[in-house]
Amino acid sequence: MATLVCKVMGVVFIIVAIWGFIDGHHVLIFHVNTAHNIVHLLSGIFALVCGFVGPRRSKGFCIIFGAVYGLVAILGFLDVQR
């Protein structure tokens, strides 16, 4: 299951990054910038690599990136600035 999640999320991250590069300011309701797009692009590539390497690497990716993105979401809700 983790390999499928990595493959799907990898494609989604890459699509969102490309969309952000094309639009330049917004993806749906979210404001994006070049650094944000690069992070999504790298996350997508890494997710795809982990998805094709095997289940152990995929599970590790899901756990670590889930924790990191969860923390980023919490900080966003708390309106923590740079």
N, C-alpha and C positions, 0 to 999 in steps of 0.2 A: 504493500500500500504506500509506503514512504517513497518508493521509486516513482510511482505514478504522481504523487503529490509534487515531488521535485520537478518532474517533467512539465506538468501543467503550470505550476507556479513560475517555473523558468520562462516559459513562453509568455505568460501574463506579464511578468516583470519586464521582459524585453519589449513587448508591445506597448506597455505604459511608458517606457523610456523613449521609444521612438516617437510616440504620440507627443510626449513632452518636448522633444527636440523640434518636432514639426510645428506645434502650436506655439511653443515658447513661453507661455504664461500660465495656462490652465489645462488640467486634465480633469474633465468633468467639473466638479466643484472645488478641486484642490489646486492651490497655487503651487507652481513648480518653478525651479530654476535649473541652470546647467548642472550644478553639483548634485542636485536631487536626481536629475535624469541619469547622471553617471553612476550614482549609487544603485539605482534600479537596474541599469544595464549590467553592471558587474554582479549584482545579486542574481539576476536572471541567468547569466552565463554560468556562474558558480552552481546554481540550482540544477541547470541542465547537465553539467559535468557530473555532479553528485548523483543525479538521477540515472545516468547511464553507466556509472562505475559499479554500483551495486547497492543492495539493501542496507548494508551496515553504514556506508557513507551517507546514504540518503536519510537514514534515521537520525544520524548525527546532525546533518544539515537542518532537518526539520526542528529538532530540539533547540539547537543553538540560535538559528535565525528566528524561530518562534519567540524565544526569550528576548532577543535583541529588539525585534520589531514590537513586541509587547511593551517593553520598557519605553521605546520611542513613542508609542501611542499614549501611554500614561503621561509621559512628559508633555506631550502635545495637549492632552486634556487639562493638564495643570497650567498650561500656557507658560512653560519655561522658555525663556529667551536665551539666545546665545550668550 
